[in-house]
Amino acid sequence: LRALASTGTHLQPHCGGSNVRITCHLPLIVPEGCSIRVGDEVRTYREGELLVFDDSFEHEVWNKHPTKHRVVLLVRFWHPDIRPKQYAHMERQMKRQLRDHRRRTAMPPL
């Protein structure tokens, strides 16, 4: 998956829905002023330098450059503690959580 952060972008603090996966960012195009915070740690993106993190921790992203976009290749892997025979169950669980989240946020309470 390609992730583009336009000029002046700030992706607000957010968390992944579970810790069954590990996220990897491979920065492809990185102007000055691009960084990520995961938990209490802030890192500056550098082209070709992998960033691997558990996206269940709160994280946010900035592109403070006034004219250039940041592009990263985003890849998600199963958490190493998840056994291959658990993948199908975990995938169903994540889809169910996503469906429930969409229902809660799309349909206001009566």
N, CA, C and O of each residue as an XYZ file, in Angstrom:
440
protein
N       0.853     -1.164      0.000
C       0.000      0.000      0.000
C       0.894      1.221      0.000
O       1.876      1.277      0.741
N       0.566      2.185     -0.815
C       1.323      3.438     -0.879
C       0.601      4.458     -0.018
O      -0.613      4.622     -0.140
N       1.328      5.145      0.849
C       0.733      6.161      1.715
C       1.353      7.511      1.392
O       2.567      7.691      1.493
N       0.508      8.455      1.004
C       0.948      9.794      0.621
C       0.528     10.775      1.706
O      -0.625     10.770      2.137
N       1.447     11.607      2.144
C       1.123     12.706      3.056
C       1.367     13.998      2.291
O       2.508     14.352      1.994
N       0.290     14.691      1.980
C       0.394     15.946      1.230
C       1.109     17.007      2.049
O       1.347     16.832      3.245
N       1.445     18.093      1.402
C       2.117     19.196      2.081
C       1.263     19.692      3.246
O       0.047     19.840      3.122
N       1.912     19.942      4.363
C       1.204     20.466      5.522
C       0.296     19.479      6.237
O      -0.516     19.887      7.067
N       0.411     18.191      5.937
C      -0.464     17.185      6.542
C      -0.066     16.887      7.983
O       1.115     16.822      8.322
N      -1.085     16.709      8.822
C      -0.891     16.172     10.171
C      -1.965     15.121     10.379
O      -3.138     15.454     10.553
N      -1.571     13.846     10.363
C      -2.512     12.774     10.680
C      -2.634     12.747     12.193
O      -1.664     12.455     12.892
N      -3.811     13.050     12.697
C      -4.050     13.162     14.129
C      -3.721     11.854     14.848
O      -3.722     10.791     14.228
N      -3.441     11.924     16.150
C      -3.137     10.709     16.917
C      -4.245      9.672     16.776
O      -5.428      9.988     16.900
N      -3.849      8.443     16.517
C      -4.799      7.345     16.356
C      -4.096      6.035     16.685
O      -2.872      5.984     16.801
N      -4.890      4.975     16.835
C      -4.365      3.646     17.154
C      -4.986      2.627     16.218
O      -6.129      2.788     15.788
N      -4.240      1.582     15.901
C      -4.807      0.453     15.184
C      -5.764     -0.290     16.107
O      -5.693     -0.153     17.328
N      -6.651     -1.071     15.521
C      -7.681     -1.756     16.282
C      -7.194     -2.919     17.127
O      -7.898     -3.358     18.037
N      -6.008     -3.423     16.843
C      -5.499     -4.551     17.622
C      -3.991     -4.646     17.418
O      -3.427     -3.970     16.558
N      -3.352     -5.483     18.210
C      -1.890     -5.620     18.092
C      -1.495     -6.924     17.402
O      -0.413     -7.450     17.663
N      -2.343     -7.453     16.535
C      -2.019     -8.711     15.859
C      -1.136     -8.498     14.629
O      -0.727     -9.458     13.976
N      -0.847     -7.239     14.322
C       0.000     -6.978     13.159
C       1.074     -5.959     13.510
O       0.942     -5.178     14.452
N       2.123     -5.996     12.730
C       3.231     -5.052     12.828
C       3.223     -4.240     11.535
O       3.027     -4.790     10.451
N       3.436     -2.939     11.654
C       3.412     -2.056     10.490
C       4.836     -1.652     10.133
O       5.660     -1.379     11.005
N       5.103     -1.622      8.846
C       6.413     -1.227      8.337
C       6.228     -0.085      7.345
O       5.430     -0.199      6.415
N       6.953      1.011      7.533
C       6.970      2.122      6.583
C       8.337      2.124      5.903
O       9.370      2.174      6.572
N       8.338      2.070      4.580
C       9.563      2.256      3.808
C       9.438      3.606      3.105
O       8.735      3.706      2.100
N      10.101      4.640      3.607
C      10.008      5.963      3.002
C      10.638      5.977      1.605
O      11.803      5.617      1.430
N       9.849      6.397      0.622
C      10.317      6.444     -0.766
C      10.682      7.859     -1.188
O      11.731      8.076     -1.794
N       9.826      8.821     -0.872
C      10.066     10.236     -1.170
C       9.828     11.003      0.124
O       8.719     11.008      0.657
N      10.875     11.650      0.626
C      10.762     12.304      1.925
C      11.405     13.690      1.883
O      12.631     13.804      1.892
N      10.589     14.737      1.838
C      11.150     16.077      1.973
C      11.462     16.366      3.442
O      11.064     15.594      4.315
N      12.153     17.441      3.725
C      12.423     17.827      5.110
C      11.116     18.105      5.833
O      10.144     18.557      5.228
N      11.098     17.829      7.142
C       9.922     18.146      7.940
C       8.924     17.013      8.062
O       7.783     17.249      8.461
N       9.318     15.774      7.726
C       8.416     14.622      7.817
C       8.826     13.749      8.988
O       9.975     13.318      9.089
N       7.866     13.492      9.876
C       8.179     12.689     11.060
C       6.961     11.901     11.503
O       5.843     12.127     11.039
N       7.207     10.969     12.413
C       6.163     10.120     12.975
C       6.422     10.006     14.477
O       7.565      9.944     14.927
N       5.331      9.980     15.231
C       5.414      9.699     16.657
C       4.665      8.413     16.924
O       3.519      8.255     16.503
N       5.309      7.489     17.625
C       4.677      6.252     18.085
C       4.907      6.198     19.587
O       6.049      6.157     20.047
N       3.810      6.198     20.355
C       3.948      6.283     21.805
C       4.619      7.595     22.160
O       4.142      8.656     21.758
N       5.716      7.548     22.903
C       6.440      8.753     23.306
C       7.639      9.053     22.413
O       8.372     10.011     22.657
N       7.840      8.241     21.387
C       9.042      8.369     20.565
C       8.733      9.012     19.215
O       7.821      8.579     18.510
N       9.493     10.041     18.861
C       9.348     10.737     17.578
C      10.558     10.402     16.716
O      11.700     10.478     17.171
N      10.294     10.030     15.463
C      11.378      9.726     14.509
C      11.185     10.574     13.255
O      10.058     10.881     12.865
N      12.286     10.942     12.637
C      12.264     11.647     11.361
C      12.356     10.621     10.241
O      13.202      9.728     10.281
N      11.485     10.746      9.236
C      11.559      9.847      8.085
C      12.813     10.146      7.292
O      13.176     11.307      7.101
N      13.491      9.070      6.819
C      14.645      9.187      5.924
C      14.439      8.195      4.790
O      14.104      7.034      5.025
N      14.639      8.653      3.566
C      14.413      7.798      2.401
C      15.205      6.503      2.527
O      16.402      6.511      2.811
N      14.495      5.372      2.305
C      15.121      4.063      2.318
C      15.365      3.467      3.695
O      15.842      2.336      3.791
N      15.052      4.198      4.770
C      15.292      3.709      6.131
C      13.977      3.220      6.737
O      13.072      4.012      6.999
N      13.881      1.902      6.957
C      12.648      1.295      7.451
C      12.276      1.772      8.846
O      13.134      1.983      9.703
N      10.971      1.936      9.049
C      10.415      2.172     10.376
C       9.416      1.049     10.627
O       8.471      0.878      9.857
N       9.614      0.293     11.681
C       8.742     -0.832     12.006
C       8.159     -0.569     13.386
O       8.894     -0.281     14.330
N       6.815     -0.670     13.505
C       6.182     -0.381     14.781
C       4.863     -1.123     14.921
O       4.290     -1.605     13.944
N       4.402     -1.200     16.145
C       3.115     -1.802     16.487
C       2.090     -0.674     16.460
O       2.098      0.198     17.328
N       1.204     -0.693     15.457
C       0.288      0.438     15.307
C      -0.875      0.425     16.299
O      -1.761      1.275     16.214
N      -0.888     -0.533     17.244
C      -1.883     -0.463     18.305
C      -1.493      0.613     19.326
O      -2.323      1.039     20.128
N      -0.223      1.050     19.294
C       0.199      2.185     20.101
C      -0.235      3.467     19.392
O      -0.250      3.531     18.163
N      -0.588      4.482     20.175
C      -0.990      5.754     19.571
C       0.148      6.289     18.709
O       1.309      6.289     19.119
N      -0.205      6.746     17.505
C       0.794      7.303     16.611
C       0.178      8.422     15.773
O      -1.038      8.494     15.599
N       1.042      9.284     15.264
C       0.630     10.380     14.387
C       1.773     10.705     13.444
O       2.926     10.360     13.702
N       1.438     11.376     12.338
C       2.411     11.640     11.280
C       2.309     13.103     10.854
O       1.217     13.667     10.801
N       3.466     13.714     10.548
C       3.499     15.079     10.047
C       4.282     15.152      8.744
O       5.269     14.443      8.551
N       3.819     16.025      7.854
C       4.614     16.488      6.722
C       4.539     18.009      6.786
O       3.560     18.607      6.340
N       5.567     18.625      7.335
C       5.573     20.077      7.525
C       6.167     20.825      6.335
O       6.252     22.053      6.347
N       6.579     20.079      5.306
C       7.168     20.747      4.143
C       6.087     21.545      3.411
O       4.977     21.048      3.224
N       6.400     22.776      2.996
C       5.366     23.625      2.392
C       4.977     23.271      0.959
O       3.917     23.689      0.493
N       5.822     22.501      0.241
C       5.505     22.268     -1.173
C       5.624     20.819     -1.648
O       5.159     20.503     -2.743
N       6.224     19.942     -0.868
C       6.476     18.581     -1.345
C       5.703     17.540     -0.541
O       5.457     17.707      0.654
N       5.325     16.451     -1.235
C       4.608     15.343     -0.619
C       5.588     14.301     -0.075
O       6.710     14.169     -0.564
N       5.139     13.565      0.948
C       5.886     12.431      1.478
C       5.194     11.165      1.001
O       3.970     11.063      1.076
N       5.969     10.193      0.507
C       5.411      8.929      0.036
C       6.143      7.795      0.736
O       7.373      7.737      0.727
N       5.367      6.883      1.352
C       5.954      5.693      1.954
C       5.231      4.465      1.434
O       4.046      4.519      1.104
N       5.948      3.370      1.365
C       5.360      2.068      1.102
C       4.983      1.515      2.469
O       5.838      1.384      3.345
N       3.716      1.192      2.652
C       3.213      0.707      3.935
C       2.922     -0.779      3.792
O       2.147     -1.186      2.927
N       3.546     -1.586      4.644
C       3.362     -3.033      4.619
C       3.018     -3.480      6.032
O       3.621     -3.025      7.003
N       2.038     -4.379      6.137
C       1.673     -4.918      7.446
C       1.989     -6.406      7.484
O       1.727     -7.138      6.529
N       2.557     -6.839      8.604
C       2.923     -8.232      8.822
C       2.183     -8.741     10.045
O       1.807     -7.969     10.927
N       1.979    -10.047     10.086
C       1.428    -10.641     11.292
C       2.427    -10.468     12.424
O       3.635    -10.578     12.216
N       1.924    -10.197     13.617
C       2.779    -10.104     14.801
C       3.498    -11.449     14.958
O       2.878    -12.494     14.761
N       4.770    -11.447     15.302
C       5.511    -12.720     15.389
C       4.963    -13.692     16.431
O       5.235    -14.890     16.347
N       4.200    -13.208     17.411
C       3.607    -14.114     18.408
C       2.339    -14.803     17.903
O       1.831    -15.710     18.562
N       1.819    -14.385     16.739
C       0.629    -15.012     16.155
C       1.103    -16.183     15.296
O       1.914    -15.999     14.389
N       0.614    -17.350     15.570
C       0.993    -18.557     14.823
C       0.213    -18.613     13.501
O      -0.940    -18.185     13.447
N       0.831    -19.134     12.445
C       0.143    -19.201     11.149
C      -1.242    -19.846     11.207
O      -2.138    -19.423     10.477
N      -1.438    -20.852     12.051
C      -2.752    -21.486     12.110
C      -3.803    -20.567     12.746
O      -4.994    -20.877     12.699
N      -3.379    -19.434     13.343
C      -4.310    -18.465     13.925
C      -4.691    -17.351     12.948
O      -5.595    -16.568     13.240
N      -4.019    -17.263     11.792
C      -4.237    -16.155     10.861
C      -5.706    -16.013     10.457
O      -6.262    -14.917     10.520
N      -6.331    -17.104     10.046
C      -7.720    -17.026      9.562
C      -8.651    -16.524     10.665
O      -9.506    -15.674     10.416
N      -8.492    -17.037     11.866
C      -9.330    -16.595     12.985
C      -9.116    -15.108     13.264
O     -10.084    -14.369     13.445
N      -7.862    -14.666     13.300
C      -7.546    -13.264     13.572
C      -8.094    -12.356     12.481
O      -8.600    -11.272     12.769
N      -7.997    -12.793     11.231
C      -8.515    -11.997     10.124
C     -10.030    -11.830     10.247
O     -10.549    -10.732     10.042
N     -10.739    -12.901     10.577
C     -12.195    -12.809     10.781
C     -12.512    -11.860     11.931
O     -13.439    -11.056     11.840
N     -11.747    -11.955     13.004
C     -11.967    -11.093     14.162
C     -11.746     -9.622     13.796
O     -12.527     -8.760     14.198
N     -10.693     -9.337     13.042
C     -10.417     -7.950     12.647
C     -11.516     -7.420     11.729
O     -11.917     -6.264     11.862
N     -12.006     -8.235     10.806
C     -13.093     -7.814      9.917
C     -14.364     -7.537     10.718
O     -15.085     -6.580     10.433
N     -14.635     -8.365     11.709
C     -15.806     -8.168     12.561
C     -15.669     -6.855     13.347
O     -16.633     -6.098     13.460
N     -14.487     -6.589     13.883
C     -14.261     -5.346     14.617
C     -14.433     -4.132     13.709
O     -15.020     -3.131     14.117
N     -13.927     -4.216     12.487
C     -14.069     -3.119     11.540
C     -15.534     -2.893     11.192
O     -15.995     -1.752     11.154
N     -16.265     -3.967     10.939
C     -17.695     -3.856     10.639
C     -18.439     -3.188     11.796
O     -19.245     -2.282     11.579
N     -18.172     -3.631     13.012
C     -18.836     -3.060     14.183
C     -18.479     -1.588     14.362
O     -19.338     -0.774     14.699
N     -17.224     -1.252     14.139
C     -16.790      0.147     14.241
C     -17.519      1.014     13.218
O     -17.996      2.100     13.548
N     -17.605      0.539     11.987
C     -18.297      1.307     10.944
C     -19.764      1.504     11.286
O     -20.323      2.575     11.050
N     -20.389      0.474     11.842
C     -21.798      0.606     12.243
C     -21.959      1.650     13.349
O     -22.878      2.468     13.312
N     -21.069      1.613     14.318
C     -21.169      2.577     15.436
C     -20.964      4.003     14.987
O     -21.635      4.914     15.471
N     -20.032      4.205     14.055
C     -19.711      5.578     13.640
C     -20.627      6.073     12.527
O     -20.786      7.283     12.366
N     -21.227      5.181     11.762
C     -22.092      5.599     10.656
C     -23.540      5.782     11.087
O     -24.265      6.570     10.480
N     -23.972      5.071     12.121
C     -25.374      5.131     12.543
C     -25.461      5.750     13.933
O     -25.095      5.111     14.920
N     -25.946      6.996     14.018
C     -26.059      7.623     15.334
C     -27.112      6.899     16.178
O     -28.049      6.309     15.641
N     -26.951      6.951     17.501
C     -27.946      6.295     18.367
C     -29.294      6.993     18.248
O     -29.364      8.195     17.991
N     -30.361      6.226     18.439
C     -31.722      6.785     18.368
C     -32.159      7.329     19.694
O     -33.274      7.835     19.815
